[in-house]
C-alpha cells in the first residue's frame, strides 16, 4: 500500500523546508507580470447564472465559525443557499486597480498564498430547488455554474468513499481541487503545502456559511482519488481533487448513476507548462487507490492526553455581533500591523471559537489535529513570551517569558508582519504520529486541519476589526524555538494577528 510508505512524505516535507530545502531552488524568481489567469474557463458550455443575495441572515461570525450542526431531519439547500455558500467561499469580494504590470486585481472571499487562486470548486448534487441534478463547476468571475454532466452522480461519490454514511444522505457535495501550476509558478514544489493551506481557508468560510444556515456538513478526506478525478474529467497531473464537503440531508435513496463518459468540453486551464514532478509524486503517494484502502484509512485520530500545572486560564469571551457575511466581505490580508495591543479577552475568544473543531471523517467532533504555539508580543493582560494553548482546559501554559518580537519576525521569514503583530500563532503537529496512523494521506489532513482553524482565526480577528495574515516560516527554527516542548513537532501553518496600521490596504 503506497500510502503507508511514509518516507515519501518525509522526502517531500524536508525537501520543501525554508531556507535550504533540496526541492527548492534559491535562484528561483517570479514576476507578477507572469501571473497565470486565476480562472478555469470552459468554452461552449451551458452556463447557469447565479442570483446572489448577500444580505446577512443574522448569525454572528463568532457563532458561525464555532457551531457544528447535526440535523436529523431532511434539509435540502436550494440554489439561493448554494449560491451563497459558493460566493462566500470563493467568490470575488473586491476589485482593486494597481499600477502596471499588475493592473486590475480581483480579490476573493478567502485568503490565498500570493493571491494566485489555484483552488477550484465543483458541485455534485441531486435535484434541489432551483437546480437540476448534475455536476457543475463554479465560475467566480462570471458568477455562474458551468454544467459539466447532467444527472444524479452521487452514487459515484458514495462508492469512492466506501459507503461513508454522511455522504449517502447528502443532497450536495462540494469538491475542492487544486491546479498545481497556478501556484507553483511562484512557490515551486512547496505549492503542495499551499494547496491545503488555501483550500483550508476557503473551507473555513464554507463551513461557517453552512453553519449560519443551520445546515449540517462533513469534511470528507478519505476517497478513491481516481474515481473523483474521473467524475470531474480532470487531468490529475495538472489538477486534482483534494477534499470534499457533503452538505445537507435527504431521506430519498440515491439512484443508479448515469454512465461516465468523457466530458469533452474544452477548457482553458491557465496552465503554464511548469512541471514539478515532486508535487505529482507527493500527491500520488498520498492517494488512495481502492475502497479497501479507504476503509482501512478511515479512523479517528486519538490525541495524546496532556497534563500540566500552573496554567493561565483564558479570559471570559468578549463578543461582537458582526454577521458572518459582513465579516467575510470585510476580510483581507493585513499588509501592515501597528504595534498596538489587542486584549487578552479578544485573544481568548479567537482561540476558543476557531478551535472548536469540525465534523470530519478523521477526527472525533469538537477536536483538532494540531497543537497551537503562540508568541505574544503585545496583549493587554498577558505577559510577553511564548505559550502553549492547552485547549482541553481553556488555558495557556507559559513556556518562556520575554520580548520575542525579533524572533517572531525571524521565524516568519524575516518579515515585518510577524515582528509587528500583537500575536503570532504556529500550528504544529507530531507529524510522525499522524503518518503512522494515516499514512502519507495524513500529511494532507495535518495541513488542512491547521489551515481550517487558521481560516477561522482570520474571520474571528476581522469580526473584532483586527487584522490577520497567514505567513510562511523557517520550519526547523520554529521547532527549535518552542523546544523542548515542541520537540518532534512540525509546523503546518502560521498566522499573525494584531491591529492594522492606518496605512494598511487590507
URDAWO-V92404 format. One record per residue. N is the residue number from 0. D_LAST is the distance of its C-alpha to the last C-alpha in whole Angstrom. Layout:
BEGIN
<<N & D_LAST> <N & D_LAST>>
END
This chain:
BEGIN
<<0 & 46> <1 & 43> <2 & 40> <3 & 42> <4 & 43> <5 & 40> <6 & 40> <7 & 38> <8 & 35> <9 & 36> <10 & 36> <11 & 33> <12 & 31> <13 & 33> <14 & 33> <15 & 29> <16 & 28> <17 & 26> <18 & 28> <19 & 31> <20 & 31> <21 & 34> <22 & 32> <23 & 30> <24 & 31> <25 & 29> <26 & 30> <27 & 28> <28 & 25> <29 & 23> <30 & 22> <31 & 19> <32 & 22> <33 & 23> <34 & 20> <35 & 22> <36 & 22> <37 & 20> <38 & 22> <39 & 26> <40 & 28> <41 & 31> <42 & 34> <43 & 37> <44 & 36> <45 & 36> <46 & 33> <47 & 32> <48 & 29> <49 & 27> <50 & 27> <51 & 24> <52 & 24> <53 & 20> <54 & 22> <55 & 22> <56 & 25> <57 & 25> <58 & 24> <59 & 21> <60 & 19> <61 & 20> <62 & 24> <63 & 22> <64 & 21> <65 & 24> <66 & 27> <67 & 29> <68 & 32> <69 & 35> <70 & 37> <71 & 40> <72 & 41> <73 & 40> <74 & 37> <75 & 36> <76 & 32> <77 & 33> <78 & 31> <79 & 29> <80 & 28> <81 & 27> <82 & 25> <83 & 23> <84 & 23> <85 & 22> <86 & 19> <87 & 17> <88 & 18> <89 & 17> <90 & 17> <91 & 15> <92 & 12> <93 & 11> <94 & 12> <95 & 11> <96 & 14> <97 & 14> <98 & 17> <99 & 20> <100 & 20> <101 & 17> <102 & 17> <103 & 16> <104 & 13> <105 & 13> <106 & 10> <107 & 12> <108 & 12> <109 & 12> <110 & 11> <111 & 13> <112 & 15> <113 & 14> <114 & 13> <115 & 17> <116 & 17> <117 & 21> <118 & 21> <119 & 23> <120 & 25> <121 & 28> <122 & 30> <123 & 34> <124 & 35> <125 & 39> <126 & 39> <127 & 37> <128 & 37> <129 & 36> <130 & 36> <131 & 39> <132 & 39> <133 & 37> <134 & 35> <135 & 32> <136 & 29> <137 & 25> <138 & 24> <139 & 21> <140 & 21> <141 & 24> <142 & 23> <143 & 27> <144 & 29> <145 & 31> <146 & 34> <147 & 36> <148 & 39> <149 & 40> <150 & 42> <151 & 41> <152 & 41> <153 & 40> <154 & 43> <155 & 42> <156 & 39> <157 & 41> <158 & 43> <159 & 41> <160 & 40> <161 & 43> <162 & 43> <163 & 40> <164 & 41> <165 & 38> <166 & 38> <167 & 41> <168 & 40> <169 & 37> <170 & 37> <171 & 33> <172 & 32> <173 & 29> <174 & 29> <175 & 26> <176 & 27> <177 & 25> <178 & 26> <179 & 26> <180 & 26> <181 & 23> <182 & 21> <183 & 24> <184 & 24> <185 & 22> <186 & 22> <187 & 26> <188 & 28> <189 & 25> <190 & 24> <191 & 26> <192 & 24> <193 & 21> <194 & 23> <195 & 23> <196 & 19> <197 & 18> <198 & 20> <199 & 20> <200 & 16> <201 & 17> <202 & 21> <203 & 19> <204 & 18> <205 & 21> <206 & 23> <207 & 21> <208 & 22> <209 & 25> <210 & 26> <211 & 25> <212 & 27> <213 & 30> <214 & 31> <215 & 32> <216 & 30> <217 & 31> <218 & 29> <219 & 32> <220 & 32> <221 & 36> <222 & 37> <223 & 39> <224 & 37> <225 & 39> <226 & 40> <227 & 36> <228 & 36> <229 & 39> <230 & 38> <231 & 35> <232 & 37> <233 & 35> <234 & 35> <235 & 35> <236 & 34> <237 & 31> <238 & 30> <239 & 31> <240 & 30> <241 & 28> <242 & 29> <243 & 29> <244 & 29> <245 & 32> <246 & 31> <247 & 34> <248 & 38> <249 & 41> <250 & 44> <251 & 45> <252 & 47> <253 & 45> <254 & 47> <255 & 48> <256 & 45> <257 & 46> <258 & 47> <259 & 44> <260 & 45> <261 & 43> <262 & 40> <263 & 41> <264 & 38> <265 & 36> <266 & 33> <267 & 30> <268 & 29> <269 & 27> <270 & 29> <271 & 29> <272 & 32> <273 & 31> <274 & 32> <275 & 32> <276 & 35> <277 & 34> <278 & 31> <279 & 34> <280 & 36> <281 & 34> <282 & 33> <283 & 37> <284 & 38> <285 & 36> <286 & 37> <287 & 40> <288 & 42> <289 & 44> <290 & 45> <291 & 47> <292 & 44> <293 & 41> <294 & 44> <295 & 44> <296 & 41> <297 & 40> <298 & 40> <299 & 38> <300 & 37> <301 & 39> <302 & 36> <303 & 39> <304 & 39> <305 & 38> <306 & 40> <307 & 39> <308 & 40> <309 & 39> <310 & 35> <311 & 33> <312 & 32> <313 & 29> <314 & 28> <315 & 29> <316 & 26> <317 & 24> <318 & 23> <319 & 20> <320 & 21> <321 & 18> <322 & 19> <323 & 18> <324 & 17> <325 & 15> <326 & 13> <327 & 12> <328 & 11> <329 & 9> <330 & 7> <331 & 5> <332 & 5> <333 & 5> <334 & 6> <335 & 9> <336 & 11> <337 & 13> <338 & 17> <339 & 17> <340 & 19> <341 & 18> <342 & 21> <343 & 24> <344 & 24> <345 & 20> <346 & 20> <347 & 24> <348 & 22> <349 & 19> <350 & 22> <351 & 25> <352 & 23> <353 & 21> <354 & 24> <355 & 27> <356 & 27> <357 & 28> <358 & 31> <359 & 32> <360 & 35> <361 & 34> <362 & 34> <363 & 36> <364 & 33> <365 & 31> <366 & 31> <367 & 29> <368 & 30> <369 & 28> <370 & 28> <371 & 25> <372 & 26> <373 & 23> <374 & 23> <375 & 22> <376 & 21> <377 & 21> <378 & 22> <379 & 24> <380 & 27> <381 & 27> <382 & 28> <383 & 26> <384 & 28> <385 & 27> <386 & 28> <387 & 29> <388 & 28> <389 & 31> <390 & 30> <391 & 34> <392 & 34> <393 & 31> <394 & 31> <395 & 30> <396 & 32> <397 & 32> <398 & 33> <399 & 32> <400 & 32> <401 & 30> <402 & 27> <403 & 26> <404 & 22> <405 & 24> <406 & 25> <407 & 21> <408 & 20> <409 & 23> <410 & 23> <411 & 19> <412 & 21> <413 & 21> <414 & 17> <415 & 15> <416 & 13> <417 & 16> <418 & 18> <419 & 16> <420 & 14> <421 & 17> <422 & 18> <423 & 18> <424 & 20> <425 & 22> <426 & 23> <427 & 27> <428 & 30> <429 & 34> <430 & 33> <431 & 37> <432 & 38> <433 & 36> <434 & 37> <435 & 41> <436 & 40> <437 & 38> <438 & 39> <439 & 36> <440 & 34> <441 & 33> <442 & 31> <443 & 29> <444 & 29> <445 & 28> <446 & 25> <447 & 24> <448 & 25> <449 & 23> <450 & 20> <451 & 20> <452 & 20> <453 & 17> <454 & 16> <455 & 17> <456 & 16> <457 & 12> <458 & 13> <459 & 15> <460 & 13> <461 & 11> <462 & 14> <463 & 14> <464 & 11> <465 & 11> <466 & 8> <467 & 9> <468 & 10> <469 & 13> <470 & 15> <471 & 18> <472 & 21> <473 & 25> <474 & 27> <475 & 30> <476 & 29> <477 & 27> <478 & 30> <479 & 32> <480 & 30> <481 & 30> <482 & 34> <483 & 37> <484 & 35> <485 & 33> <486 & 36> <487 & 36> <488 & 32> <489 & 30> <490 & 26> <491 & 24> <492 & 20> <493 & 18> <494 & 15> <495 & 14> <496 & 13> <497 & 13> <498 & 12> <499 & 8> <500 & 10> <501 & 10> <502 & 9> <503 & 6> <504 & 4> <505 & 0>>
END
